[in-house]
């Protein structure tokens, strides 16, 4: 997983809007990234909403969302 941008978490905290973590992976067990599109299956996991008002800092909220997304991915995709 790549680092998150901070802007969406700032907006969520300011608005009090819940963050809905989503894990997306393809059906292949491939570690290399391919720039072109190929037909195939994708697996999507919608995690429970995370209430930003339960966190003091934006970094804590980002960490909670990252953990939720990582929990829906295979180990090799979490790094």
Secondary structure, DSSP 4 states (H G I P E B T S, - for coil): -PPPPSHHHHHHHHHTPPEEEEEEEESS---S--SS-----EEEEEEEEE-GGG-SSHHHHHHHHHHHHHHTS-GGG--
